[in-house]
Amino acid sequence: METTQTEFKHVDNLWDDEKAEELDPVETLVYRSNLLGDDWRITNTGGGNTSSKLMETDPITGEEVEVLWVKGSGGDLRTAEKKNFASLYQEEVLALQDVYFDFDETGVKTVAEDEMTKMYDHCVFNLNERSPSIDTPLHSFIPHKHVDHTHPVACIAIATAENGEELTQEIYGDDIVWTDWQRPGFELGLEMQRICEEYPEAKGVMLGGHGIINWADESHKKCYLRSLALIDRAEEYLQQNGKATYAFGGAKYEPLGEEKRADVLTDVLPWLRGQVSQDKKMIATVETGEVIQRFVNGEEAERLAELGTSCPDHFLRTRIKPLFVDWDPQNGTAETLKEALAEGLEQYREDYREYYETCSEPGDPDMRGSDPTVILIPGIGTVAWGKNKSESRVTAEFFNAAVEVMRGAEAIGTYTALPRQEAYDIEYWRLEQAKLERMPPEEELAREIVIVVGGGSGIGQATVPRLIEENATVAALDLDVEAAEATAEGIMEEIGMGIGVAGSGVSRCGDVIGLGCDVTDRDSIRDALDDVVLAYGGLDHVVVTAGLYVSPDDEGRIPDEKWDDTFAVNTKGPHLVADEAASIWDAQGLDGSMVITTSVNAVVPKTGSFAYDTTKAATNHLVRELAIEHAPNVRVNGLAPATVVEGSSMFPRERVKASLDKYGLDYEDDESTEALRAKLANFYAARTLTGEPITPDDQAEAIFLLVSDDRFGKTTGQVLTVDGGLQEAFLR
């Protein structure tokens, strides 16, 4: 097989010689891995393995030893760094075969095979903390320097076709050897070793129902190019030999237009989230792209969906099968879709329980819920669910890949899924259960969706990252859309997008997004909440920090129309937000909360801020009214800060200078705005019992406490004061 080919018809060669030459051998392995992981058609997010056997200096003996560098457990090729690769003494990994055969019983799914995973830690080179994966023996036992194990859509289409073995021979000849489906692990590594010994000229192995593994000795680049060449050959065969339709028997339905689709989804998604979140709350990703539209609208979609996925990496995310909803998009409504979903969910749960009870054995892990993670809706696409945004994006991505596998397999023959027992043995594998048990507890706001209205500045801007720290999923809303987007973008630069590359429109977002919202305009609020629903599937908590303070004239007065503006933002605004959020809360039927920032000014009478102070007093009472209105599922509380100057949009430079003048505080005209704000904040602090300036972070911490069901889960209708101890604002 020619490995000097550098141009391909169906995959992109991303190799850059100049860049690669600057890297050491391990860095080049990482580079090779990143390139393979860059395209979801080549390997799944979080799936696939790459390795290289490299000569290293033993830190103990100082001698040169062969070290296996292989992607570690839980790594993702696209985003992998050196720290994501395990390093093991190759000679010691090979010696584990003697340990394995000392067991009384060996073979696939035996206790011996599972026990071997514990032995890899004894082979670790140079105290590397990355846990080796269960695929370690596949890479070690193949006697070649560089190994790529990927899940290309085109190759899995061959691997899942009913006549896959014959197709492999026809496409690849003696370059690729077929082996039947076998669960990843020690025995599959031994099978790779056997094939390499029996077929020394082979360049790789087609793993039935799973993917492809191939190798090269010359260089990282040779291995990478060989991977691309093998994938290209498979895709070319599908293109040249596939049925004319190549698309699930032709179209049965037409996709809905973008506007109609959005209308249906914003109506249905909150209700649907409530249905699939009875055990634990879930976050959605909506996928409406061409790949999934071609499937959900096809004549064969329901039949193929029932078969489920084949590649083990797929169904660990997508479960044994998706839920396909029998709904006519051209003649149905949102209400008829809910009816179809309700019926489908009931049947799905019954099917899943039967699958679990039929396949499980005494001592197996308990059933992990019975709701689908992938829901297929004709005319619309996929709604995928996960514990966070990244996981739901991965789930949607995996089903995109599964769909293309089905399309390819059906084009050249008949698609076959794994037998139910084999699928169950992967899904409920003892090693997978142990991995779940080792995961750290979820943070306090994990799975919770929060909007922060006023998230572009001041208290709101400080609140967004505080909630993200607790793993909340957050939408920052602000009248200044650029400020809201800046808040979100700053956080995303720090935390990253996570893994998974699926999602359409706003649903392609990460854990935080920035959106425009005018709290005085019901339509603007509704549009923003619709975007939040499309992005994440629903809404749990609402935080309103948006406020308006109009500086009075020299006589301490403001125009009548500014009174109206102040009431519109400070009092009517939170009412409108709550009123629009109520339809989402009611549809979900899940617990949530609302926090509205008021002010200590609500109870401290003084001159010069009549409009602001009275609106905040009214908002304090609004808190109590809303608490009654939305009980018992939604708690509503207020937060009353003292004057927060730092970072506040209500304290522009001129207002700060006016306040400094009012209190007779000295300053220079050329001082920065932040320096002026600090002087004013310190003056206000001196009037309190604690003597400390009140910061946005202080308020953000209080908002987190009020949102948290673990902390203040039995508090509603209250106003929490965070003012440093202002005597005039004491409870009255």
Solvent accessible surface area in square Angstrom, and as a share of the most:
residue,aa,sasa,rsa
1,M,63,0.28
2,E,106,0.47
3,T,14,0.08
4,T,82,0.48
5,Q,71,0.32
6,T,63,0.36
7,E,146,0.66
8,F,30,0.12
9,K,145,0.61
10,H,41,0.18
11,V,9,0.05
12,D,89,0.46
13,N,52,0.27
14,L,77,0.38
15,W,31,0.11
16,D,65,0.34
17,D,70,0.36
18,E,131,0.59
19,K,105,0.44
20,A,12,0.10
21,E,142,0.64
22,E,137,0.61
23,L,52,0.26
24,D,64,0.33
25,P,76,0.48
26,V,10,0.06
27,E,71,0.32
28,T,13,0.08
29,L,0,0.00
30,V,17,0.10
31,Y,17,0.07
32,R,0,0.00
33,S,0,0.00
34,N,39,0.20
35,L,22,0.11
36,L,0,0.00
37,G,8,0.08
38,D,83,0.43
39,D,27,0.14
40,W,64,0.22
41,R,96,0.35
42,I,4,0.02
43,T,2,0.01
44,N,3,0.01
45,T,8,0.05
46,G,28,0.27
47,G,3,0.03
48,G,3,0.03
49,N,8,0.04
50,T,0,0.00
51,S,0,0.00
52,S,0,0.00
53,K,12,0.05
54,L,11,0.06
55,M,117,0.52
56,E,41,0.18
57,T,77,0.45
58,D,11,0.06
59,P,79,0.50
60,I,152,0.77
61,T,84,0.49
62,G,52,0.50
63,E,113,0.51
64,E,105,0.47
65,V,34,0.20
66,E,75,0.34
67,V,0,0.00
68,L,0,0.00
69,W,20,0.07
70,V,0,0.00
71,K,7,0.03
72,G,0,0.00
73,S,26,0.17
74,G,73,0.70
75,G,3,0.03
76,D,9,0.05
77,L,0,0.00
78,R,64,0.23
79,T,63,0.37
80,A,5,0.04
81,E,94,0.42
82,K,101,0.43
83,K,138,0.58
84,N,24,0.12
85,F,0,0.00
86,A,1,0.01
87,S,1,0.01
88,L,0,0.00
89,Y,33,0.13
90,Q,10,0.04
91,E,141,0.63
92,E,73,0.33
93,V,0,0.00
94,L,71,0.35
95,A,52,0.40
96,L,10,0.05
97,Q,28,0.13
98,D,105,0.54
99,V,56,0.32
100,Y,0,0.00
101,F,117,0.49
102,D,119,0.62
103,F,76,0.31
104,D,159,0.83
105,E,120,0.54
106,T,47,0.28
107,G,17,0.16
108,V,60,0.35
109,K,75,0.32
110,T,20,0.12
111,V,104,0.60
112,A,2,0.02
113,E,4,0.02
114,D,13,0.07
115,E,45,0.20
116,M,0,0.00
117,T,31,0.18
118,K,116,0.49
119,M,56,0.25
120,Y,3,0.01
121,D,86,0.45
122,H,135,0.60
123,C,3,0.02
124,V,36,0.21
125,F,8,0.03
126,N,90,0.46
127,L,163,0.81
128,N,37,0.19
129,E,171,0.77
130,R,69,0.25
131,S,61,0.39
132,P,16,0.10
133,S,13,0.09
134,I,45,0.23
135,D,17,0.09
136,T,0,0.00
137,P,0,0.00
138,L,0,0.00
139,H,0,0.00
140,S,1,0.01
141,F,4,0.02
142,I,0,0.00
143,P,88,0.55
144,H,35,0.16
145,K,84,0.36
146,H,4,0.02
147,V,0,0.00
148,D,0,0.00
149,H,1,0.01
150,T,1,0.00
151,H,5,0.02
152,P,0,0.00
153,V,15,0.08
154,A,3,0.03
155,C,0,0.00
156,I,1,0.01
157,A,0,0.00
158,I,0,0.00
159,A,6,0.04
160,T,2,0.01
161,A,6,0.05
162,E,127,0.57
163,N,56,0.29
164,G,2,0.02
165,E,95,0.43
166,E,111,0.50
167,L,8,0.04
168,T,1,0.01
169,Q,106,0.47
170,E,113,0.51
171,I,20,0.10
172,Y,5,0.02
173,G,24,0.23
174,D,119,0.62
175,D,25,0.13
176,I,4,0.02
177,V,21,0.12
178,W,47,0.16
179,T,12,0.07
180,D,99,0.51
181,W,50,0.18
182,Q,41,0.18
183,R,11,0.04
184,P,11,0.07
185,G,4,0.04
186,F,1,0.01
187,E,32,0.15
188,L,3,0.01
189,G,0,0.00
190,L,25,0.13
191,E,33,0.15
192,M,0,0.00
193,Q,44,0.20
194,R,108,0.39
195,I,0,0.00
196,C,8,0.05
197,E,125,0.56
198,E,97,0.44
199,Y,97,0.37
200,P,94,0.59
201,E,134,0.60
202,A,5,0.04
203,K,38,0.16
204,G,0,0.00
205,V,0,0.00
206,M,0,0.00
207,L,4,0.02
208,G,4,0.04
209,G,8,0.07
210,H,5,0.02
211,G,0,0.00
212,I,2,0.01
213,I,0,0.00
214,N,1,0.01
215,W,4,0.02
216,A,2,0.01
217,D,73,0.38
218,E,109,0.49
219,S,41,0.27
220,H,20,0.09
221,K,56,0.24
222,K,52,0.22
223,C,0,0.00
224,Y,1,0.00
225,L,7,0.03
226,R,13,0.05
227,S,1,0.01
228,L,0,0.00
229,A,5,0.04
230,L,0,0.00
231,I,6,0.03
232,D,13,0.07
233,R,78,0.28
234,A,0,0.00
235,E,34,0.15
236,E,43,0.19
237,Y,34,0.13
238,L,3,0.02
239,Q,90,0.40
240,Q,123,0.55
241,N,76,0.39
242,G,22,0.21
243,K,115,0.49
244,A,111,0.86
245,T,83,0.48
246,Y,38,0.14
247,A,25,0.19
248,F,8,0.03
249,G,45,0.43
250,G,28,0.27
251,A,77,0.59
252,K,107,0.45
253,Y,36,0.14
254,E,108,0.48
255,P,66,0.42
256,L,18,0.09
257,G,47,0.46
258,E,132,0.59
259,E,139,0.63
260,K,95,0.40
261,R,42,0.15
262,A,31,0.24
263,D,82,0.43
264,V,4,0.02
265,L,4,0.02
266,T,28,0.16
267,D,62,0.32
268,V,1,0.01
269,L,1,0.00
270,P,4,0.03
271,W,46,0.16
272,L,0,0.00
273,R,0,0.00
274,G,1,0.01
275,Q,53,0.23
276,V,7,0.04
277,S,6,0.04
278,Q,129,0.57
279,D,112,0.58
280,K,113,0.48
281,K,30,0.13
282,M,32,0.14
283,I,0,0.00
284,A,0,0.00
285,T,0,0.00
286,V,6,0.04
287,E,15,0.07
288,T,18,0.11
289,G,27,0.26
290,E,130,0.58
291,V,32,0.19
292,I,0,0.00
293,Q,17,0.08
294,R,67,0.25
295,F,0,0.00
296,V,1,0.00
297,N,6,0.03
298,G,5,0.04
299,E,93,0.42
300,E,55,0.25
301,A,0,0.00
302,E,91,0.41
303,R,103,0.38
304,L,0,0.00
305,A,1,0.01
306,E,91,0.41
307,L,61,0.30
308,G,0,0.00
309,T,5,0.03
310,S,4,0.03
311,C,0,0.00
312,P,5,0.03
313,D,34,0.17
314,H,3,0.01
315,F,1,0.01
316,L,72,0.36
317,R,70,0.26
318,T,0,0.00
319,R,24,0.09
320,I,8,0.04
321,K,13,0.06
322,P,4,0.02
323,L,13,0.06
324,F,35,0.14
325,V,1,0.01
326,D,104,0.54
327,W,11,0.04
328,D,48,0.25
329,P,3,0.02
330,Q,89,0.40
331,N,124,0.63
332,G,15,0.15
333,T,70,0.41
334,A,15,0.12
335,E,101,0.45
336,T,56,0.33
337,L,0,0.00
338,K,36,0.15
339,E,119,0.53
340,A,20,0.15
341,L,0,0.00
342,A,45,0.35
343,E,130,0.58
344,G,14,0.14
345,L,1,0.01
346,E,118,0.53
347,Q,92,0.41
348,Y,5,0.02
349,R,54,0.20
350,E,93,0.42
351,D,39,0.20
352,Y,3,0.01
353,R,101,0.37
354,E,110,0.49
355,Y,16,0.06
356,Y,33,0.13
357,E,124,0.55
358,T,103,0.60
359,C,8,0.05
360,S,31,0.20
361,E,119,0.53
362,P,141,0.88
363,G,87,0.84
364,D,47,0.25
365,P,23,0.14
366,D,123,0.64
367,M,60,0.27
368,R,77,0.28
369,G,27,0.26
370,S,16,0.10
371,D,28,0.14
372,P,2,0.01
373,T,22,0.13
374,V,0,0.00
375,I,0,0.00
376,L,0,0.00
377,I,1,0.00
378,P,0,0.00
379,G,0,0.00
380,I,0,0.00
381,G,0,0.00
382,T,1,0.01
383,V,0,0.00
384,A,0,0.00
385,W,2,0.01
386,G,1,0.01
387,K,49,0.21
388,N,55,0.28
389,K,0,0.00
390,S,20,0.13
391,E,45,0.20
392,S,0,0.00
393,R,2,0.01
394,V,0,0.00
395,T,2,0.01
396,A,1,0.01
397,E,4,0.02
398,F,5,0.02
399,F,0,0.00
400,N,16,0.08
401,A,3,0.03
402,A,3,0.02
403,V,0,0.00
404,E,22,0.10
405,V,4,0.02
406,M,0,0.00
407,R,38,0.14
408,G,1,0.01
409,A,0,0.00
410,E,26,0.12
411,A,4,0.03
412,I,25,0.13
413,G,24,0.23
414,T,60,0.35
415,Y,5,0.02
416,T,51,0.30
417,A,26,0.20
418,L,13,0.06
419,P,83,0.52
420,R,87,0.32
421,Q,77,0.34
422,E,40,0.18
423,A,1,0.01
424,Y,6,0.02
425,D,27,0.14
426,I,5,0.02
427,E,11,0.05
428,Y,8,0.03
429,W,12,0.04
430,R,116,0.42
431,L,28,0.14
432,E,30,0.13
433,Q,43,0.19
434,A,33,0.26
435,K,78,0.33
436,L,83,0.41
437,E,124,0.56
438,R,170,0.62
439,M,91,0.41
440,P,108,0.68
441,P,127,0.80
442,E,81,0.36
443,E,85,0.38
444,E,48,0.21
445,L,4,0.02
446,A,18,0.14
447,R,33,0.12
448,E,30,0.13
449,I,0,0.00
450,V,0,0.00
451,I,1,0.00
452,V,0,0.00
453,V,2,0.01
454,G,9,0.09
455,G,0,0.00
456,G,6,0.06
457,S,32,0.21
458,G,8,0.08
459,I,27,0.14
460,G,0,0.00
461,Q,80,0.35
462,A,16,0.12
463,T,0,0.00
464,V,0,0.00
465,P,49,0.31
466,R,42,0.15
467,L,0,0.00
468,I,18,0.09
469,E,114,0.51
470,E,23,0.10
471,N,81,0.42
472,A,2,0.02
473,T,3,0.02
474,V,0,0.00
475,A,0,0.00
476,A,0,0.00
477,L,1,0.00
478,D,18,0.09
479,L,136,0.68
480,D,77,0.40
481,V,62,0.36
482,E,130,0.58
483,A,24,0.19
484,A,0,0.00
485,E,68,0.31
486,A,58,0.45
487,T,11,0.06
488,A,5,0.04
489,E,102,0.46
490,G,40,0.39
491,I,17,0.09
492,M,33,0.15
493,E,151,0.68
494,E,148,0.67
495,I,74,0.38
496,G,31,0.30
497,M,93,0.42
498,G,39,0.38
499,I,46,0.23
500,G,5,0.05
501,V,42,0.24
502,A,4,0.03
503,G,4,0.04
504,S,29,0.19
505,G,68,0.66
506,V,46,0.27
507,S,1,0.01
508,R,126,0.46
509,C,18,0.11
510,G,3,0.03
511,D,43,0.22
512,V,4,0.02
513,I,18,0.09
514,G,13,0.13
515,L,23,0.11
516,G,33,0.31
517,C,6,0.04
518,D,44,0.23
519,V,10,0.06
520,T,54,0.31
521,D,61,0.31
522,R,82,0.30
523,D,87,0.45
524,S,27,0.17
525,I,1,0.01
526,R,98,0.36
527,D,90,0.47
528,A,2,0.02
529,L,4,0.02
530,D,48,0.25
531,D,49,0.25
532,V,1,0.00
533,V,2,0.01
534,L,31,0.15
535,A,0,0.00
536,Y,0,0.00
537,G,0,0.00
538,G,0,0.00
539,L,0,0.00
540,D,0,0.00
541,H,9,0.04
542,V,0,0.00
543,V,0,0.00
544,V,2,0.01
545,T,20,0.12
546,A,25,0.20
547,G,24,0.23
548,L,53,0.26
549,Y,38,0.14
550,V,32,0.18
551,S,58,0.38
552,P,41,0.26
553,D,82,0.43
554,D,157,0.81
555,E,143,0.64
556,G,23,0.23
557,R,158,0.58
558,I,28,0.14
559,P,70,0.44
560,D,117,0.61
561,E,101,0.45
562,K,77,0.32
563,W,83,0.29
564,D,98,0.51
565,D,60,0.31
566,T,0,0.00
567,F,73,0.30
568,A,26,0.20
569,V,26,0.15
570,N,2,0.01
571,T,24,0.14
572,K,111,0.47
573,G,0,0.00
574,P,2,0.01
575,H,70,0.31
576,L,8,0.04
577,V,1,0.00
578,A,0,0.00
579,D,65,0.34
580,E,20,0.09
581,A,0,0.00
582,A,15,0.12
583,S,74,0.48
584,I,14,0.07
585,W,7,0.02
586,D,111,0.57
587,A,35,0.27
588,Q,7,0.03
589,G,46,0.44
590,L,18,0.09
591,D,85,0.44
592,G,5,0.04
593,S,1,0.01
594,M,0,0.00
595,V,0,0.00
596,I,1,0.00
597,T,10,0.06
598,T,5,0.03
599,S,8,0.05
600,V,4,0.02
601,N,21,0.11
602,A,16,0.12
603,V,50,0.29
604,V,19,0.11
605,P,116,0.73
606,K,92,0.39
607,T,107,0.62
608,G,17,0.16
609,S,9,0.06
610,F,107,0.45
611,A,4,0.03
612,Y,24,0.09
613,D,14,0.07
614,T,63,0.36
615,T,0,0.00
616,K,6,0.02
617,A,43,0.33
618,A,38,0.30
619,T,0,0.00
620,N,16,0.08
621,H,94,0.42
622,L,25,0.12
623,V,0,0.00
624,R,104,0.38
625,E,89,0.40
626,L,13,0.06
627,A,8,0.06
628,I,137,0.69
629,E,122,0.55
630,H,25,0.11
631,A,59,0.46
632,P,126,0.80
633,N,58,0.30
634,V,6,0.03
635,R,22,0.08
636,V,0,0.00
637,N,1,0.00
638,G,0,0.00
639,L,0,0.00
640,A,4,0.03
641,P,9,0.06
642,A,13,0.10
643,T,43,0.25
644,V,15,0.08
645,V,0,0.00
646,E,88,0.39
647,G,30,0.29
648,S,11,0.07
649,S,81,0.52
650,M,49,0.22
651,F,6,0.03
652,P,71,0.44
653,R,68,0.25
654,E,117,0.52
655,R,36,0.13
656,V,0,0.00
657,K,38,0.16
658,A,60,0.46
659,S,14,0.09
660,L,0,0.00
661,D,90,0.47
662,K,140,0.59
663,Y,67,0.26
664,G,61,0.59
665,L,50,0.25
666,D,130,0.68
667,Y,48,0.18
668,E,112,0.50
669,D,104,0.54
670,D,132,0.68
671,E,38,0.17
672,S,67,0.43
673,T,39,0.23
674,E,94,0.42
675,A,41,0.32
676,L,0,0.00
677,R,30,0.11
678,A,51,0.39
679,K,77,0.32
680,L,0,0.00
681,A,14,0.11
682,N,86,0.44
683,F,55,0.23
684,Y,28,0.11
685,A,4,0.03
686,A,81,0.63
687,R,121,0.44
688,T,17,0.10
689,L,110,0.55
690,T,86,0.50
691,G,40,0.38
692,E,109,0.49
693,P,47,0.29
694,I,19,0.10
695,T,39,0.23
696,P,9,0.06
697,D,98,0.51
698,D,58,0.30
699,Q,0,0.00
700,A,2,0.01
701,E,69,0.31
702,A,6,0.05
703,I,0,0.00
704,F,2,0.01
705,L,45,0.23
706,L,2,0.01
707,V,0,0.00
708,S,0,0.00
709,D,89,0.46
710,D,115,0.60
711,R,128,0.47
712,F,60,0.25
713,G,22,0.22
714,K,207,0.88
715,T,39,0.23
716,T,56,0.33
717,G,14,0.14
718,Q,103,0.46
719,V,43,0.25
720,L,57,0.28
721,T,58,0.34
722,V,34,0.20
723,D,11,0.06
724,G,15,0.15
725,G,18,0.17
726,L,22,0.11
727,Q,107,0.48
728,E,96,0.43
729,A,11,0.09
730,F,112,0.47
731,L,183,0.91
732,R,176,0.64
